[in-house]
Amino acid sequence: EIIEPLEKVLMLDKVGMKMQYGMTGAWQYPVVAGVEASIEDENAEVNDTKIDISKINPSPKRVTLAIPVSNRAIDQSNGALLSIVRTQMTMGLARLLNKWMFSPSKITTKASEGCFVNPITKLTATPGKEWKEAIKLKGAVMKTGVIFDGTPAYVCSATKYADLESTPRDAGSGLMVIENGKINGFPVFITEYIGDGILGFGIFSYQLVGQFGQMRMTYDPYTGAKKNLVYFVLNTDFDMLTLRPEAFGTLKDSTPTT
């Protein structure tokens, strides 16, 4: 009941990305560099092509949340409080995972880096060229050679979204940079965790989100008994891995000069 809504709250279902649940053991994902064929004479011996294969291993991090509730509130809610607590746990967990994934800086030394912490593509915006540079951002990611599937998307804050939604592409078309929730056909999603002044672009199939083992919600009526409190405690393990930093990029507003 806690797990099921997470993909929707994390926007994963919107970009076709899936979270893996209940994993055990070593989660390893092979990363294979691209190879290129060559043109040779008819009977020439072809040289061997080495395939660079590396593995990215997870390091599950404990994710936990504790909600204290008074016994009086439990009695007066007539049983409805448990549903409220479960909903709040789901939302609290989703907020952490969204922050972990989209923040442009590492959220804590205990966490791995999100996809926009160290992307290969890092561009600086020029005022008045919003449309051209949004397309340039996508092109810079494409240039790295990553495969575009069904998961490319732009990401920005609500303030940035509103700005691009009201910024003309050019002087005569009447079209804005964001039209119908998209930039040049690619969806734009809103999250405040990326921060203002940043437009991110990524192919999210290259961003792994995994939950390890069980999600345990513990009902603890003893620890807070002296204060007439009951604790609902969630404990589980998550990890997040950016398989290809080339698949992500940011376009940051230039710092105003003073």
C-alpha positions in Angstrom: 0.0 0.0 0.0 3.0 2.3 0.5 4.9 1.3 -2.6 2.2 1.4 -5.3 1.7 5.1 -5.8 5.4 6.0 -5.9 6.0 5.8 -9.6 3.2 8.3 -10.3 4.4 10.8 -7.6 8.0 10.5 -8.9 6.9 11.2 -12.5 8.4 7.8 -13.5 5.3 6.6 -15.2 5.1 9.8 -17.3 8.5 9.2 -18.9 8.1 5.4 -19.3 10.6 4.7 -16.6 10.1 1.9 -14.1 11.3 1.5 -10.5 12.6 -1.9 -9.4 11.2 -3.2 -6.1 12.3 -5.8 -3.6 15.7 -6.5 -5.1 18.2 -8.6 -3.2 21.9 -9.3 -3.6 24.2 -7.3 -5.9 22.4 -5.1 -8.4 24.7 -4.9 -11.4 23.9 -3.2 -14.7 26.3 -3.7 -17.7 27.4 -0.6 -19.5 28.8 -1.3 -23.0 30.6 1.4 -25.0 29.6 1.8 -28.6 31.6 0.0 -31.3 32.1 1.0 -34.9 32.5 -1.2 -38.0 35.3 -0.5 -40.6 35.7 -0.8 -44.4 38.4 -3.3 -45.5 39.7 -4.9 -48.7 37.9 -8.1 -49.8 40.4 -10.6 -48.3 42.0 -8.4 -45.6 42.0 -9.7 -42.1 39.9 -7.6 -39.9 41.2 -6.4 -36.5 39.4 -7.4 -33.4 37.2 -4.8 -31.9 37.3 -4.7 -28.1 34.1 -4.0 -26.2 34.6 -1.9 -23.1 32.2 -3.5 -20.5 32.0 -2.0 -17.0 29.6 -2.6 -14.2 28.0 -0.1 -11.9 27.2 -1.6 -8.5 24.6 -0.2 -6.1 25.2 0.7 -2.5 21.7 0.6 -0.9 21.0 3.5 1.5 18.7 3.2 4.4 15.6 5.5 4.0 13.6 6.0 7.1 10.7 8.1 8.4 8.9 8.2 11.8 5.5 9.8 12.4 4.3 10.3 16.0 0.6 10.2 16.6 -1.3 10.7 19.8 -3.6 8.0 21.0 -6.4 10.5 21.4 -6.1 11.4 17.7 -6.3 7.6 16.9 -9.4 7.2 19.0 -11.1 10.3 17.6 -10.3 9.4 13.9 -12.4 6.2 14.1 -9.7 4.3 12.2 -9.2 6.8 9.4 -5.8 7.9 10.8 -3.9 4.9 9.6 -4.8 5.7 6.0 -3.7 9.3 6.5 -0.4 8.1 8.0 0.2 5.7 5.1 -0.5 8.5 2.6 1.9 10.9 4.4 4.6 8.2 4.4 4.2 7.7 0.7 4.4 11.5 0.1 7.4 11.9 2.4 9.3 9.1 0.7 8.4 10.5 -2.8 9.7 14.0 -1.8 13.0 12.5 -0.7 13.4 10.5 -3.9 12.4 13.4 -6.1 14.9 15.6 -4.3 17.6 12.9 -4.6 17.0 12.5 -8.3 16.6 16.1 -9.5 18.7 18.3 -7.2 21.6 19.9 -9.0 23.8 19.3 -5.9 24.3 16.2 -3.8 21.6 16.2 -1.1 23.8 14.5 1.5 27.1 12.7 1.8 25.1 9.5 2.5 23.3 9.6 -0.9 24.6 8.9 -4.4 24.5 11.8 -6.9 21.3 12.6 -8.8 21.3 12.8 -12.6 21.8 16.6 -12.7 24.7 16.8 -10.3 27.4 16.1 -12.8 25.9 15.8 -16.3 28.3 15.8 -19.2 26.4 18.7 -20.9 26.5 21.9 -19.0 25.4 25.0 -20.9 25.0 28.7 -19.8 21.9 30.5 -21.1 21.9 33.8 -23.0 18.9 36.1 -22.5 16.7 36.4 -25.5 17.8 33.0 -27.0 15.6 30.7 -24.9 14.1 28.7 -27.8 17.3 28.2 -29.6 19.2 27.2 -26.5 16.6 24.8 -25.3 16.9 23.0 -28.6 20.7 23.3 -28.4 20.6 21.5 -25.0 18.8 18.5 -26.5 21.2 18.5 -29.4 24.2 18.5 -27.1 22.9 15.4 -25.3 22.2 13.7 -28.7 25.7 14.5 -29.8 27.2 12.3 -27.1 25.8 9.3 -28.9 23.3 8.1 -26.3 20.3 6.3 -27.7 17.0 8.2 -27.6 14.1 6.0 -26.6 10.7 6.9 -25.2 12.0 8.6 -22.1 13.6 12.0 -23.0 12.1 14.9 -21.2 12.8 18.4 -20.0 12.7 19.3 -16.3 12.4 22.7 -14.6 10.9 24.6 -11.7 7.4 26.1 -11.8 8.9 29.6 -12.1 11.1 28.5 -15.0 8.1 26.7 -16.6 5.9 29.8 -16.4 8.7 32.0 -17.9 9.3 29.7 -20.9 5.5 29.3 -21.3 5.3 33.1 -21.8 8.5 33.6 -23.8 8.0 33.8 -27.6 10.1 31.5 -29.8 10.6 34.3 -32.3 9.2 37.6 -33.4 6.4 36.4 -35.7 5.1 32.9 -35.1 3.1 33.7 -32.0 4.4 30.4 -30.4 6.0 30.2 -27.0 9.0 28.2 -26.0 6.7 25.8 -24.1 3.6 24.9 -26.1 1.0 22.4 -24.7 3.5 21.3 -22.0 6.2 20.5 -24.5 9.4 21.9 -26.0 9.8 20.9 -29.6 7.7 17.8 -29.0 9.4 16.7 -25.8 7.5 16.8 -22.5 8.4 19.3 -19.8 7.9 18.2 -16.1 7.9 20.5 -13.1 9.9 19.9 -9.9 11.0 22.5 -7.5 14.0 20.3 -6.5 15.9 21.2 -9.6 15.9 24.9 -8.5 15.1 28.1 -10.3 17.0 29.2 -13.3 17.8 25.7 -14.6 16.4 23.8 -17.5 17.3 20.1 -17.4 17.1 17.6 -20.2 17.6 13.8 -19.9 16.9 10.4 -21.2 15.5 8.9 -18.0 15.9 5.2 -18.9 19.6 5.9 -18.0 18.6 6.8 -14.5 18.0 3.7 -12.3 15.9 3.9 -9.1 15.8 0.7 -7.0 14.2 -0.4 -3.8 16.0 -3.2 -2.0 14.5 -5.9 0.3 11.2 -5.1 2.1 9.5 -1.9 3.1 8.8 -2.2 6.8 6.2 -0.1 8.5 6.4 -0.7 12.2 3.6 0.3 14.7 5.3 1.2 18.0 3.0 2.0 20.9 5.8 1.7 23.5 8.6 4.2 22.8 6.3 7.2 23.3 4.0 5.7 25.8 4.9 8.3 28.6 3.7 11.0 26.2 0.6 9.1 25.0 2.2 8.8 21.6 2.3 6.0 19.0 5.1 5.9 16.4 4.6 4.7 12.8 8.1 4.0 11.5 9.1 3.2 7.9 12.5 1.6 7.1 13.7 0.5 3.7 16.7 0.6 1.4 17.0 2.6 -1.9 19.7 3.5 -4.3 19.8 5.7 -7.4 22.3 5.3 -10.2 23.0 7.4 -13.3 24.2 4.9 -15.8 25.3 7.4 -18.5 26.0 11.0 -17.4 26.1 11.8 -21.1 22.3 11.2 -21.2 21.7 14.3 -19.1 22.3 18.0 -19.4 21.5 21.4 -17.9 21.0 24.9 -19.2 21.6 27.4 -16.4 20.7 31.1 -16.4 23.8 33.3 -16.4 24.6 35.1 -13.1 23.4 38.7 -13.3 26.3 41.2 -13.2 26.2 44.0 -10.6 
